Amino acid sequence: MSPHYKLTYFNSRGRAEHIRFIFAYAGVEYEDERIPKEKWPEVKKSTKYVVKNTIWNASDSTVLMESAVARSAQVARYLAREYGLAGKNEWESLQCDVFVDTLGDLKQGM
C-alpha cells in the first residue's frame, strides 16, 4: 500500500520547492496545499507540519497510519532516499548532502 502525501507550505517557491521537485521527478502524486501569506498567522496556530504522510486502506478509505514532519530539509532527504535520489552508496549520499546544505547556506546569505 503506497502512502498518500500532503505537502502544506506557503504559496511560493520557498523551502518546500525541492520537495515538489522530488515528487515530480519520482512521479509521486500528492496533495499540494499552498497557504497564502495573509492567511499564515491564522493557519500557523493549528499547523506545525510541512508534510503529512497518510497511508490509506484502498478498499474502504480508512486511515491506517499517519505521520507528520515539520522540517523541509529532512523531509526532502527522506523522500530522496525513498525514491532512489540520494546516491547509490554512502559516498554519493554524502555528496548529495553537501550539495543540498551548500545551497541552503547560499540561500541564507542572500
N, C-alpha and C positions, 0 to 999 in steps of 0.2 A: 504494500500500500504506500503510495507516494505522498509526501507531505503537501499541504496547501500553505503557501507563504503569503503573508500580508506585510507589505512594507509601508510604514507610516512615517512621513517626513514632510518637510516644507515643500511647497510648490516651486522648487528651484533645483539647480544642479549643484547642490551642496555636498555634504559628506556622504549622502546616500547614493550619489550618482554611480559610483563604482559598483554598488550592489545591483543597480539596474542593469549595468553593462554585463555583469556576470550572469544574471538571469537571462538576458537577451542572448548572449553568446551560447549559453548552455541550453537554450530553448525551453526554459522553465516558465510555465505560466504562474502568475502571482497577482495578487491584488495590490494595486499601487494607490494608496491613499495619500493624496497631496493636500497639505493643510495650508490655506492662505495665511500669510504673515499676520494679518489683522485678527485672525481667529486664534493664533497660537497661545496667547495668555490664557484664554478660556480653556483650550484643549489641554494645555500643559498640566493643569490641575489633576486631570484624570489619566494622563498618558505618560508613561516613562519608558516605553519601548520603541525601538527602531523597527525591528522585525518580529512579527508574531508568526510562529510556526504551528500550524494545526494539522493533525493527522485525523482524517475523517474515515468513517466506515462507509464505503461506497454504496452498500446495499440500503442503508436506512439514514444516512447522513448524520449519524451521531458522532460526537467528538470522542476520539479515543485517547488523544494526548494533546496537550497544549504547552508550549514553552515560548518565552519571550526574552529578548536580549536588547539591551539599551545602547551598546557601543558599536558604532557602524564599522570601524576598522576590524574589530573582532568578528563581527557578522560576515564581513567580506572574506576574511581569511577562512572562516569555517566553510562558506559556500564555495570558495576556490578549491579547497581540499575535497569537498563533497562532489564537485563536478570535474575533478581532474585538471584544475588550472593552477595548481600550486607547486608545480615541479614534479619530476619523476623520481627524485631522490632527495636526500636531506640537503645536499649542496644547492640544487636548483631551488629548493624551498627557501633556503637562506637568501639566495639571490632575489627571489620574489619579495621577501620581507624587506630587504634593503631598499629595493626599488619603491615599494609602497610607502615605507617610512620616510624615505628621502623626499618623495612627492609631498607627503604631509608636512615635512619641515619647510619645504619651499612655499607651500600654501600659507603657512603661518607667517612667513616673512613678508608676505605681500601686503 
